[in-house]
Amino acid sequence: MTLSMNKTARKFLFIVAASLMHANALFAIHLKIVKGSRLECSSASGRGVVAKAMFGPITGKVDFDLSDLKNGKFEFGAKTKNLEATDKRQEEDLKSAHCFNADRYPDLTFKSDSVVCDRPGGIVYHVYGMLEAGGVGKPAKIQLTAIPVKDGYTFRGTMEMKLSAYAMRTEYTTAENLTFFLELRTEPAK
């Protein structure tokens, strides 16, 4: 059986298909992480010693479709060699071979597997993925709040990292966990 359409029917189907593609494009968000983004880590030990450091610069991208968040992508990274701490002993400790091992593994990266929103139309995202640090990759979860800004979004949130899971330790503190504070500033990707 052959299906034939007149010119008007073909034109109508073309308009419907183009409208559907345009509607889907309205829900798709493609952003790049820009200057001014921050990734800080801190920990507190039983001895009262607090480790604080900042990574920089942060690079990456954010791609998601508001109609299908679970397949969203948050990818970012930072150079561990660029880690800075107010205390130079602490900075050396965090960059050393027994912690981030910045000489051998210069990148700390996160790549998401899935994204879940707290509620339809909400601004809190639970981002699940893989955190790679010191040559070891482990599942991680980031809770981010999306803040609309002029040309994109700013995502702010936290992530926990258990040092022993990454075969890391610090000499400077006895803390078992590092808490990461993120501020990912974005603008439309071109």
BAFINU-31961 format. One line per 4 residues: number of its first residue (from 1); their letters; for each residue z negated, x negated, y of C-alpha. Coordinates in nm, 2 decimals. Layout:
# residues N
NUM = a = Z:X:Y ~ ...
***
This chain:
# residues 190
1 = mtls = 0.00:0.00:0.00 ~ 0.10:-0.14:0.34 ~ -0.10:-0.06:0.64 ~ 0.10:-0.03:0.96
5 = mnkt = -0.03:0.01:1.31 ~ 0.14:0.10:1.62 ~ 0.12:-0.12:1.93 ~ -0.16:0.09:2.09
9 = arkf = -0.38:0.07:1.78 ~ -0.34:-0.31:1.76 ~ -0.42:-0.34:2.12 ~ -0.73:-0.12:2.08
13 = lfiv = -0.85:-0.33:1.78 ~ -0.80:-0.65:1.98 ~ -1.01:-0.51:2.27 ~ -1.29:-0.41:2.03
17 = aasl = -1.29:-0.75:1.85 ~ -1.29:-0.93:2.19 ~ -1.57:-0.72:2.31 ~ -1.78:-0.79:2.00
21 = mhan = -1.72:-1.16:2.04 ~ -1.82:-1.14:2.40 ~ -2.14:-0.94:2.32 ~ -2.24:-1.20:2.06
25 = alfa = -2.18:-1.48:2.32 ~ -2.43:-1.31:2.55 ~ -2.71:-1.36:2.29 ~ -2.62:-1.72:2.22
29 = ihlk = -2.82:-1.98:2.41 ~ -2.71:-2.35:2.41 ~ -2.93:-2.58:2.61 ~ -2.98:-2.96:2.64
33 = ivkg = -3.32:-3.12:2.70 ~ -3.32:-3.29:3.04 ~ -3.52:-3.54:3.25 ~ -3.87:-3.43:3.33
37 = srle = -3.94:-3.33:2.97 ~ -4.27:-3.47:2.83 ~ -4.42:-3.55:2.49 ~ -4.78:-3.66:2.49
41 = cssa = -5.02:-3.72:2.21 ~ -5.39:-3.73:2.20 ~ -5.68:-3.74:1.96 ~ -6.06:-3.75:1.97
45 = sgrg = -6.28:-3.93:1.73 ~ -6.64:-3.89:1.63 ~ -6.71:-4.20:1.83 ~ -6.61:-4.03:2.14
49 = vvak = -6.30:-4.24:2.18 ~ -6.00:-4.05:2.30 ~ -5.65:-4.18:2.23 ~ -5.39:-4.06:2.48
53 = amfg = -5.03:-4.17:2.51 ~ -4.70:-4.05:2.65 ~ -4.35:-4.08:2.49 ~ -4.04:-4.10:2.70
57 = pitg = -3.76:-4.02:2.76 ~ -3.72:-3.71:2.55 ~ -3.37:-3.61:2.44 ~ -3.23:-3.33:2.23
61 = kvdf = -3.10:-2.97:2.23 ~ -3.19:-2.61:2.18 ~ -2.95:-2.36:2.03 ~ -3.04:-2.01:1.93
65 = dlsd = -2.91:-1.66:1.92 ~ -3.14:-1.39:2.05 ~ -3.01:-1.15:1.79 ~ -3.08:-1.40:1.50
69 = lkng = -3.37:-1.63:1.59 ~ -3.44:-1.75:1.24 ~ -3.14:-1.97:1.25 ~ -3.23:-2.12:1.59
73 = kfef = -3.23:-2.50:1.63 ~ -3.48:-2.71:1.83 ~ -3.40:-3.08:1.80 ~ -3.57:-3.35:2.00
77 = gakt = -3.66:-3.71:1.98 ~ -3.83:-3.99:2.17 ~ -3.84:-4.37:2.14 ~ -4.17:-4.49:2.00
81 = knle = -4.11:-4.83:2.17 ~ -4.13:-4.64:2.51 ~ -4.48:-4.50:2.42 ~ -4.72:-4.57:2.71
85 = atdk = -5.10:-4.54:2.71 ~ -5.34:-4.61:2.99 ~ -5.53:-4.85:2.77 ~ -5.30:-5.14:2.66
89 = rqee = -5.51:-5.20:2.34 ~ -5.45:-4.84:2.24 ~ -5.08:-4.86:2.32 ~ -5.04:-5.17:2.10
93 = dlks = -5.24:-4.99:1.82 ~ -5.01:-4.69:1.83 ~ -4.69:-4.90:1.83 ~ -4.82:-5.13:1.55
97 = ahcf = -4.71:-5.14:1.19 ~ -5.00:-4.94:1.07 ~ -4.93:-4.64:1.30 ~ -4.58:-4.55:1.45
101 = nadr = -4.44:-4.89:1.36 ~ -4.22:-4.89:1.67 ~ -4.04:-5.21:1.58 ~ -3.91:-5.08:1.25
105 = ypdl = -3.89:-4.71:1.33 ~ -3.80:-4.67:1.69 ~ -3.75:-4.29:1.69 ~ -3.99:-4.00:1.65
109 = tfks = -3.78:-3.69:1.58 ~ -3.82:-3.32:1.52 ~ -3.55:-3.09:1.37 ~ -3.62:-2.73:1.31
113 = dsvv = -3.54:-2.52:1.00 ~ -3.63:-2.18:1.14 ~ -3.76:-2.01:1.44 ~ -3.98:-1.69:1.45
117 = cdrp = -4.07:-1.50:1.76 ~ -4.42:-1.35:1.79 ~ -4.26:-1.00:1.86 ~ -3.92:-0.86:1.96
121 = ggiv = -3.84:-0.97:2.31 ~ -4.15:-1.20:2.31 ~ -4.18:-1.55:2.47 ~ -4.39:-1.72:2.20
125 = yhvy = -4.18:-1.90:1.93 ~ -4.31:-2.05:1.61 ~ -4.07:-2.33:1.53 ~ -4.08:-2.47:1.17
129 = gmle = -3.91:-2.80:1.08 ~ -3.93:-3.16:0.99 ~ -4.12:-3.42:1.20 ~ -4.02:-3.78:1.13
133 = aggv = -4.24:-4.06:1.25 ~ -4.29:-4.41:1.12 ~ -4.02:-4.36:0.86 ~ -4.19:-4.06:0.70
137 = gkpa = -4.07:-3.70:0.73 ~ -4.30:-3.41:0.68 ~ -4.29:-3.03:0.75 ~ -4.43:-2.94:1.09
141 = kiql = -4.49:-2.63:1.30 ~ -4.47:-2.61:1.68 ~ -4.58:-2.31:1.88 ~ -4.38:-2.29:2.20
145 = taip = -4.39:-2.06:2.49 ~ -4.05:-2.00:2.66 ~ -4.06:-1.99:3.04 ~ -3.73:-1.88:3.20
149 = vkdg = -3.64:-2.10:3.50 ~ -3.34:-2.11:3.73 ~ -3.08:-2.27:3.50 ~ -3.24:-2.26:3.16
153 = ytfr = -3.59:-2.25:3.00 ~ -3.90:-2.47:2.99 ~ -4.06:-2.47:2.65 ~ -4.43:-2.56:2.64
157 = gtme = -4.64:-2.60:2.33 ~ -4.84:-2.80:2.08 ~ -4.80:-2.95:1.73 ~ -5.05:-3.12:1.50
161 = mkls = -4.98:-3.44:1.30 ~ -5.22:-3.55:1.02 ~ -5.20:-3.93:1.03 ~ -5.27:-3.99:0.66
165 = ayam = -4.98:-3.76:0.56 ~ -4.75:-4.01:0.74 ~ -4.94:-4.31:0.59 ~ -5.06:-4.40:0.94
169 = rtey = -5.40:-4.49:1.08 ~ -5.52:-4.62:1.41 ~ -5.77:-4.90:1.47 ~ -5.86:-4.78:1.81
173 = ttae = -6.00:-4.44:1.70 ~ -6.12:-4.29:1.38 ~ -5.93:-3.97:1.44 ~ -5.74:-3.81:1.15
177 = nltf = -5.51:-3.60:1.36 ~ -5.29:-3.64:1.66 ~ -5.22:-3.34:1.88 ~ -4.88:-3.34:2.05
181 = flel = -4.83:-3.15:2.38 ~ -4.47:-3.08:2.46 ~ -4.29:-2.97:2.77 ~ -3.92:-2.94:2.70
185 = rtep = -3.72:-2.87:3.02 ~ -3.36:-2.75:2.95 ~ -3.04:-2.66:3.12 ~ -2.72:-2.51:2.99
189 = ak = -2.53:-2.75:2.76 ~ -2.17:-2.82:2.88
***
